[in-house]
Every structure is written in structure tokens, then in C-alpha cells.
Amino acid sequence: MPFSFSFSSEQFANLIAGKRLSLTADKFTPLSPDKFWSAFDDYLTLQQALSGHPDVILETGDNQPANGVGATIRFEYANSITRETLIIYEPQKRIWKIKLPEANSIFSFYEPIPLI
């Protein structure tokens, strides 16, 4: 995976409960846009490759898809279970959006802003 996301504890040390946090990351990658976005074709594999998620598993059952839109992954983060569901994937527009279906010890709401 040519890119990764990681955060230091100093970035979160002075947060006040209930405040909204926004983080934008710009990093040059020597890949074409098509090559970069091809990593998003496989939701589970992409999530397993992200730093801080070594134990990602796909939740199955209840008619959940095996991968792609509607799929939910689960992993441990900051001593709590985190679930993320892929809700939008539009490769032509290069939009990939996930949501937290339930709060965890870090986030009560999380919504990435798509780059258009």
C-alpha cells in the first residue's frame, strides 16, 4: 500500500469532549489518480492495510455484503471496538465515504469529507 494514515497522541491530547475535530492531510504520491483510487476497489483489503488497524475483520451475517458498499469492518482502536461501514463508493467521481454505525471511546460521530 503506497500510503498510510497515522496520528500521534499529541494531536488528541488537548481535545475538549464534544468538540468537532477536522483533519486534512496532503501528501504527494507518485501514482496516477486511477492507480491511487484502484486501492479503494477492495474495502476490506484497504482497511487491513491502513496503519493502526492490524486486526481488521469483516462482519458477516444479517445479509451484509461480503465487501463493498454496505460492508462493515471491525477492529480494536484505543482499547475499544470500532466499526466502520462503507456507505458510498463512486470510483468515477472518486468518492469513498464511511461512517461509524455506533459510537466508540474516541468518536461519537465520524464522517470523512470526500475530496472532489
C-alpha atoms as one frame of an Amber mdcrd trajectory, in Angstrom:
protein
   0.000   0.000   0.000   1.662   3.258  -1.056   0.065   5.397   1.644  -0.915
   5.190   5.278  -2.656   7.259   7.908  -1.417   7.591  11.449  -1.911  10.059
  14.251   0.178  10.841  17.282  -1.261  11.059  20.777  -0.154  14.734  20.942
  -2.711  15.575  18.226  -5.527  14.415  20.511  -4.122  15.398  23.915  -5.868
  18.767  24.250  -9.241  17.973  22.708 -12.322  19.022  24.630 -15.159  16.481
  24.781 -17.948  17.367  22.378 -15.782  19.465  20.050 -15.641  18.613  16.369
 -12.197  17.711  15.044 -11.238  18.232  11.426  -8.012  16.945   9.917  -6.805
  17.418   6.379  -3.768  15.591   5.086  -1.989  16.398   1.847   0.794  14.097
   0.781   2.337  13.759  -2.666   2.208  10.273  -4.093   3.902   9.360  -7.389
   0.818   7.416  -8.532  -1.683   8.357 -11.173  -5.162   9.163  -9.828  -6.531
   5.960 -11.390  -3.822   3.832  -9.772  -4.291   5.538  -6.394  -8.083   5.105
  -6.423  -7.802   1.457  -7.505  -6.769   0.726  -3.887 -10.318   1.673  -2.871
 -11.851  -1.090  -5.027 -11.432  -3.615  -2.217 -12.798  -2.159   1.033 -11.576
  -4.904   3.351  -8.051  -5.099   1.927  -7.667  -1.317   2.027  -8.790  -1.162
   5.658  -6.430  -4.007   6.596  -3.533  -2.051   5.042  -4.176   1.175   6.951
  -1.868   1.769   9.885  -3.401   1.277  13.293  -5.767  -1.446  12.063  -3.824
  -4.718  12.317  -6.846  -6.744  13.447  -9.479  -5.662  10.908 -12.154  -8.245
  10.194 -15.263  -8.129   8.054 -18.534  -8.561   9.918 -20.784 -11.042   8.201
 -24.344 -12.250   8.621 -27.645 -10.355   8.639 -27.471 -10.107   4.831 -24.361
  -7.908   4.980 -22.335  -7.834   1.763 -19.003  -9.631   1.653 -17.259  -6.445
   0.534 -18.121  -3.062  -0.936 -20.970  -0.672  -0.140 -22.834  -1.722   2.979
 -19.957  -3.817   4.322 -18.926  -3.258   7.941 -15.453  -3.862   9.288 -14.479
  -4.152  12.943 -11.169  -3.564  14.732  -9.816  -2.579  18.131  -8.718   1.040
  18.462  -7.744   2.858  21.659  -8.969  -0.063  23.783 -12.448  -0.156  22.267
 -14.134  -1.899  19.369 -14.617   0.332  16.341 -16.940  -0.455  13.462 -16.889
   1.325  10.107 -19.406   0.860   7.307 -18.727   1.795   3.692 -21.722   3.888
   2.625 -20.607   5.424  -0.689 -18.154   4.240  -3.299 -18.155   6.027  -6.650
 -14.903   5.296  -8.483 -15.749   7.522 -11.465 -16.189  10.549  -9.178 -13.501
   9.282  -6.790 -15.732   9.395  -3.718 -15.322   6.926  -0.873 -17.241   7.541
   2.343 -17.505   5.563   5.543 -19.483   6.054   8.734 -19.341   4.779  12.274
 -22.620   2.931  12.841 -22.128   3.352  16.603 -20.027   5.495  18.910 -16.796
   4.234  20.445 -14.498   5.547  23.180 -12.931   8.104  20.802 -15.686   9.149
  18.399 -19.386   9.703  18.830 -19.583  10.856  15.200 -17.120  10.445  12.363
 -17.644  11.433   8.761 -14.805  11.829   6.279 -15.256  14.662   3.809 -14.843
  13.422   0.222 -12.266  15.183  -1.905 -13.907  16.150  -5.160
